Amino acid sequence: MTLLQNLLGRPGPAPGRGPQANLSNPAVPISSGAVVEMFRPGGSSYSGRSVTPEAALTSSAVWQAVNLISDTCGGLPLHAYRKTGGSRKALTAPHPAAVLMDNPHPDMTPLELWGLGMASMCLWGNAYYLKLRNQLGAITELWWIHPDRVKALRLDEGPDAGQKRYVLDGNEEQPHSDHTILHVPGFGYDGVCGVSPIRAARHSISLGLDAEQFGGMLYANGALASGILQTEQRIEQDEAKRLKALWKAQGTGLDSAHDVRIIGSGAKYQQLTINPEDAQFLETREFQITEVARWFGLPPHMLMQTDKATSWGTGIETQNIAMITYTFSRYTSRFEQRLTKHVLSPGPVYAKFSYAGLLRGDSKSRSAFYREMWGLGAFSTNDIRAFEDLDDVKGGDVRYVPMNMMELGKEPAPVVQPAAPAPAPEETDPEPDPAEETESESENADA
């Protein structure tokens, strides 16, 4: 059996799943995860219902919240960048970091692989991946591991004190380290593992599931029957069926609407309505949607609770920015930093999700944004066309800046006025030449 088969649990079920987790089996040690789970405080809700991640997903609100976070965050483009001074450069194939971010699994797409990790954080509070390396020791693949199969701890003593170890499938003799396991913990308070949101919200989720079950039992037990035909005398079952059939026959179809019904055997009809206590479960179910939205940090309208006004602003773009800032970034930032620290290191290379697709507003808003960025020289024509999934154009990589801009903090250069041209001399009669005057006087004397 290969290392991959060992870590992925092939063959045989994982602890807590299948015959190996049977507590009556003498082969199951007292330290088994199933035994610990049974005696762990707070495993059940106030009503006694055991709320597991799988059971929580039967709630439509939890299902929608987990799918929204996992599919949206997992579907974001994940790129590797190299930091050089104050600038960054996106890495492309054949750089190993770019290849790994673009294709981290031989079968699963990036959306499926990262989405599983995001869902694991929503349900279990932790995401685990197996690192597969090539002969040179470089990570080439990442395989998702079910959180129920992993127990994370931190060593308290020995030469490796302070380092984390991971026990897989209860095999404490062969623990794993960060060299083989990528652990992305969610919010927690022990510095090792994240807290399961489902476990923390088990009472709220259980109340919603209990209300749903109550509603089903209300219909199944006939508590919502339209009315009762009652008699003062004892009747047999056949007579009861005959009276019921006669009543239905007189009250079926549009022709019988608002008609008078006559029935014998001294039977009286009493109409039934839902009492306020039983009808209150409808309001309870609606309120639990808001509770689930609060636990996952989502606005209720994203869980299809459209009768509640949102305080996240108006407009799709504003609401998207709010969700990215307050909800999605909780998950993506943890993945980015863990991938940077334990997968792409060493080196000035880091991972970053791109939110460009989610931040796209309407055509008018995008046009104004592109025009402003193009005018500042931040975007070129081809940059804008790339955002709109259009092909490049010739000469579109040139960036332009306004001519009337200057560097902040510098004094404006003095304006040098051009020198005024010298005035043209006025035209005057030239003075007579003395020689010419003498020659002219001699000519006059001879004459």
C-alpha positions in Angstrom: 0.0 0.0 0.0 1.4 3.4 -1.0 1.8 6.5 1.1 -1.1 8.1 -0.8 -3.4 5.1 -0.2 -2.5 5.2 3.5 -3.2 8.9 3.9 -6.4 8.9 1.8 -7.7 5.9 3.7 -7.9 3.2 1.0 -9.1 0.7 1.8 -11.3 0.6 4.9 -13.6 3.2 6.5 -12.3 6.1 8.5 -12.7 6.2 12.3 -16.3 7.3 13.2 -17.6 5.9 9.9 -18.4 2.2 9.7 -17.9 -1.0 11.7 -14.5 0.2 13.1 -16.3 2.9 15.1 -18.7 0.5 16.9 -18.3 1.3 20.6 -19.3 -2.3 21.5 -16.3 -3.6 19.5 -13.5 -4.6 22.0 -11.0 -3.8 19.3 -11.9 -0.1 19.5 -9.5 1.6 22.0 -10.8 4.0 24.7 -8.8 6.8 22.9 -10.8 6.3 19.7 -12.2 9.5 18.2 -15.7 8.0 18.4 -15.4 7.5 22.1 -14.0 11.0 22.7 -16.8 12.4 20.6 -19.5 10.6 22.6 -18.3 12.1 25.9 -17.3 15.5 24.6 -19.4 18.2 26.3 -21.8 20.1 24.1 -22.1 17.4 21.4 -25.9 17.7 21.4 -28.3 20.7 21.4 -30.8 21.6 24.1 -33.4 19.5 22.5 -31.1 16.4 22.6 -30.5 16.4 18.8 -27.0 15.6 17.7 -26.0 18.2 15.2 -23.2 17.0 12.9 -21.9 18.7 9.8 -23.8 16.2 7.6 -27.0 16.8 9.6 -26.6 20.5 9.5 -26.6 20.5 5.7 -30.2 19.2 5.7 -31.1 22.7 6.8 -31.7 24.8 3.6 -30.2 27.9 5.2 -26.9 26.1 6.2 -26.8 24.4 2.8 -27.1 27.8 1.0 -24.6 29.5 3.3 -21.9 26.8 2.9 -22.4 26.5 -0.9 -22.3 30.3 -1.3 -19.0 30.6 0.6 -17.3 27.5 -0.7 -18.2 27.9 -4.4 -17.6 31.6 -4.5 -14.3 31.6 -2.7 -13.2 28.4 -4.3 -14.0 29.6 -7.7 -11.9 32.8 -7.5 -8.7 32.7 -9.6 -5.7 31.9 -7.5 -2.3 33.2 -8.8 1.3 33.1 -7.6 3.2 36.4 -7.6 6.8 37.3 -7.1 7.6 40.4 -4.9 10.4 42.5 -6.2 11.1 45.6 -4.2 7.9 47.6 -4.2 6.4 45.9 -7.2 5.0 42.5 -8.0 4.9 40.3 -11.0 2.4 37.5 -11.8 4.2 34.2 -12.4 3.2 32.0 -15.3 4.0 28.5 -16.5 6.5 26.9 -16.5 7.3 28.4 -13.1 6.5 25.6 -10.5 4.4 27.9 -8.3 2.2 29.0 -11.2 1.7 25.5 -12.4 0.7 24.3 -8.9 -1.8 27.1 -8.4 -3.3 26.6 -11.8 -3.5 22.8 -11.6 -3.1 21.6 -7.9 -4.8 18.2 -8.4 -4.6 15.7 -11.3 -8.4 15.1 -11.4 -10.2 17.8 -9.5 -10.5 21.4 -10.8 -9.2 24.3 -8.6 -12.8 25.2 -7.9 -13.5 21.7 -6.6 -10.3 21.4 -4.6 -10.3 24.8 -2.9 -14.1 24.7 -2.6 -13.8 21.5 -0.5 -11.3 23.3 1.8 -13.7 26.3 2.2 -16.6 23.9 3.0 -14.4 22.1 5.5 -13.7 25.4 7.3 -17.5 26.2 7.2 -18.5 22.8 8.7 -15.5 21.6 10.7 -13.5 24.8 11.2 -10.3 23.2 9.6 -9.1 22.2 6.1 -6.4 19.6 5.5 -4.5 18.7 2.4 -1.9 16.1 1.7 1.3 17.4 0.0 2.7 15.2 -2.8 6.3 15.9 -3.8 8.4 14.9 -6.8 11.9 13.4 -6.5 13.4 16.9 -6.0 11.2 17.5 -3.0 9.0 20.1 -4.8 5.3 20.0 -4.1 3.4 19.0 -7.2 -0.1 18.0 -6.0 -2.5 18.8 -3.1 -5.1 16.2 -2.0 -8.0 17.1 0.2 -8.3 15.0 3.5 -11.6 14.7 5.4 -11.3 16.6 8.7 -12.8 13.8 10.7 -9.7 11.7 9.9 -7.2 14.2 11.3 -6.3 15.1 14.8 -3.9 18.1 15.1 -1.8 18.8 18.1 1.3 20.8 19.2 4.3 19.1 20.8 5.0 20.3 24.4 8.4 18.7 24.9 11.4 17.2 23.1 13.6 18.6 20.4 10.6 19.4 18.2 8.7 21.2 21.0 6.3 23.8 19.6 5.9 22.1 16.2 2.6 20.7 15.0 1.8 17.0 14.5 -1.1 15.4 12.7 -2.5 12.0 13.7 -4.3 10.4 10.7 -6.9 7.7 11.3 -5.7 7.3 14.9 -2.3 6.1 13.9 -0.3 7.8 16.6 2.8 5.8 15.9 3.3 7.5 12.5 2.3 11.2 13.0 2.7 13.7 10.2 4.1 17.2 10.2 3.7 20.3 8.1 6.1 18.7 5.6 3.4 16.3 4.4 0.1 18.0 5.6 -1.2 21.5 4.8 -3.4 22.7 7.6 -5.6 25.7 7.1 -7.4 26.4 10.5 -10.3 28.7 10.8 -11.2 30.9 13.8 -10.0 29.3 17.0 -8.7 30.0 20.5 -5.9 27.4 21.1 -3.5 28.3 18.3 -3.8 24.8 16.8 -7.2 24.1 15.4 -10.2 26.2 14.4 -13.6 25.9 16.1 -16.3 24.1 14.1 -19.0 26.7 13.3 -21.6 23.9 13.2 -20.6 22.8 16.8 -20.8 26.5 18.0 -24.1 27.0 16.3 -25.6 23.6 17.1 -28.4 25.1 19.3 -29.5 27.5 16.6 -29.3 25.0 13.8 -31.1 22.4 15.9 -34.0 24.7 16.6 -34.5 25.2 12.9 -34.3 21.5 12.3 -36.7 20.8 15.2 -39.2 23.4 13.7 -39.0 21.7 10.4 -39.6 18.3 11.9 -42.5 19.7 13.9 -44.1 21.0 10.8 -43.8 17.7 9.1 -45.3 15.9 12.0 -48.1 18.4 12.1 -49.1 17.5 8.6 -48.4 13.8 9.0 -50.6 13.5 12.1 -53.6 15.2 10.5 -53.4 18.3 12.8 -54.2 20.4 9.8 -57.4 18.7 8.8 -60.1 21.1 7.7 -62.7 19.9 10.2 -64.3 17.0 12.1 -67.7 15.2 11.6 -68.8 14.1 15.0 -71.9 12.3 16.3 -73.3 11.7 19.7 -73.9 8.0 19.0 -71.3 5.3 18.5 -70.8 4.3 14.9 -68.9 1.6 13.3 -65.9 2.1 11.0 -67.9 1.3 7.8 -70.5 3.9 8.8 -67.7 6.5 9.4 -66.3 5.9 6.0 -69.8 6.3 4.4 -70.4 9.6 6.2 -66.9 10.9 5.1 -67.5 9.8 1.5 -70.9 11.5 1.5 -69.5 14.7 2.9 -66.7 14.8 0.3 -69.1 14.1 -2.5 -71.3 17.1 -1.5 -68.3 19.4 -1.1 -66.2 18.7 -4.3 -66.1 20.9 -7.3 -67.1 24.5 -8.1 -70.8 23.6 -8.3 -70.8 22.8 -4.6 -69.2 26.1 -3.5 -71.3 28.0 -1.0 -73.9 25.3 -1.2 -75.9 23.9 1.7 -74.8 20.4 2.8 -77.2 17.9 4.4 -76.0 14.8 6.1 -77.8 12.3 8.4 -77.0 10.1 11.4 -77.0 13.1 13.7 -73.5 14.2 12.5 -72.3 17.7 13.1 -69.3 19.4 11.4 -66.7 21.4 13.4 -64.1 23.4 11.4 -60.5 23.2 12.7 -57.8 25.9 12.7 -54.2 26.0 13.8 -53.8 27.3 17.3 -51.3 30.1 17.8 -48.8 27.9 19.6 -48.7 25.5 16.6 -48.6 28.2 14.0 -45.7 29.9 15.7 -43.3 27.4 14.2 -43.6 29.2 10.9 -42.1 32.4 12.4 -39.5 30.3 14.2 -38.3 28.8 10.9 -38.0 32.3 9.3 -36.1 33.6 12.3 -33.6 30.7 12.1 -32.6 31.7 8.6 -31.5 35.1 10.1 -29.7 33.2 12.8 -27.8 31.0 10.3 -26.9 34.1 8.3 -25.5 35.7 11.4 -23.4 32.7 12.3 -21.8 32.6 8.8 -21.5 36.4 8.4 -23.9 36.7 5.5 -26.8 39.1 4.8 -30.1 37.3 5.1 -31.1 38.2 1.5 -28.2 36.0 0.3 -30.0 33.1 2.0 -33.2 34.0 0.1 -34.7 35.8 3.1 -35.9 38.7 0.9 -38.4 40.1 3.2 -35.7 41.6 5.4 -34.1 44.9 4.5 -30.3 44.8 4.2 -28.1 47.3 5.9 -25.2 46.6 3.6 -26.0 49.5 1.3 -27.9 49.6 -2.0 -26.7 48.2 -5.3 -25.2 44.9 -6.2 -21.6 46.3 -6.4 -21.9 47.8 -2.9 -23.2 44.5 -1.4 -20.5 42.5 -3.2 -17.8 44.7 -1.8 -19.3 44.3 1.7 -19.3 40.5 1.4 -15.8 40.4 0.2 -14.6 42.7 3.0 -16.4 41.2 5.9 -17.0 37.5 4.9 -15.1 36.1 1.9 -11.8 37.6 3.0 -12.0 35.6 6.3 -11.5 32.4 4.3 -9.4 33.5 1.3 -6.9 35.3 3.5 -6.3 32.2 5.6 -5.7 30.1 2.5 -3.4 32.7 0.9 -1.2 33.0 4.0 -1.0 29.3 4.6 -0.2 28.5 1.0 2.5 31.2 1.0 4.0 30.0 4.2 3.9 26.2 3.8 3.6 25.6 0.1 5.3 28.4 -1.9 8.1 29.2 0.5 11.0 29.8 0.6 11.4 32.7 -1.7 9.6 36.1 -2.3 6.6 34.2 -3.9 3.1 34.5 -2.5 -0.4 33.4 -3.4 -3.3 35.8 -3.9 -6.9 35.3 -4.9 -8.3 37.7 -7.5 -11.6 39.4 -6.8 -11.7 41.2 -10.1 -14.7 39.2 -11.3 -16.8 39.8 -8.2 -16.0 43.5 -8.2 -17.4 44.2 -11.6 -20.4 46.5 -11.4 -22.8 47.6 -14.1 -21.6 48.7 -17.5 -21.9 52.4 -16.5 -19.9 52.0 -13.4 -17.2 49.9 -15.1 -17.0 52.5 -17.9 -16.4 55.3 -15.5 -13.8 53.3 -13.6 -11.9 52.2 -16.7 -11.9 55.8 -18.0 -10.5 57.2 -14.8 -7.8 54.5 -14.5 -6.8 54.8 -18.1 -6.5 58.6 -17.7 -4.1 58.1 -14.7 -1.9 55.7 -16.7 -2.8 52.8 -14.3 -4.5 50.8 -17.1 -3.7 50.4 -20.7 -6.2 49.8 -23.4 -5.3 46.1 -23.5 -5.6 45.9 -19.7 -9.2 47.1 -19.9 -9.9 44.7 -22.8 -8.5 41.8 -20.7 -10.9 42.7 -17.8 -13.8 42.4 -20.4 -12.5 39.2 -21.9 -11.6 40.8 -25.2 -8.6 40.3 -27.4 -5.6 42.6 -27.4 -5.3 45.3 -30.1 -2.2 46.5 -31.7 -0.6 49.3 -29.8 -2.9 48.8 -26.9 -0.2 48.3 -24.3 0.8 52.0 -24.4 -0.1 53.9 -21.2 -0.8 57.6 -21.3 -0.5 60.3 -18.6 -1.9 63.8 -18.5 0.5 66.6 -19.5 -0.7 69.0 -16.8 0.4 66.8 -13.9 3.4 67.2 -11.6 5.0 65.3 -8.8 3.5 65.8 -5.3 5.6 67.9 -3.0 7.6 69.7 -5.6 7.5 73.4 -6.3 6.1 74.2 -9.7 8.8 75.3 -12.2 8.9 79.0 -12.8 7.3 80.0 -16.0 9.9 81.7 -18.3 8.4 84.3 -20.5 10.0 84.7 -23.9 12.0 87.9 -24.4 10.1 90.6 -26.3 11.6 91.3 -29.7 13.3 94.7 -30.1 11.2 97.3 -31.8 11.9 97.9 -35.4 13.7 101.3 -36.1 11.6 104.1 -37.5 12.2 105.0 -41.2 13.9 108.4 -41.5 15.5 110.4 -44.3 19.2 109.5 -44.5 21.6 112.4 -43.8 23.4 113.8 -46.9 26.9 112.7 -47.5 29.3 115.8 -47.2 31.3 114.6 -50.2 28.2 114.4 -52.3 27.2 117.9 -51.1 30.6 119.4 -52.1 30.5 117.7 -55.5 27.0 119.0 -56.0 28.0 122.6 -55.1 30.9 122.5 -57.6 28.6 121.4 -60.4 26.3 124.3 -59.6 29.3 126.8 -59.7 30.5 125.6 -63.1 27.0 125.9 -64.3 
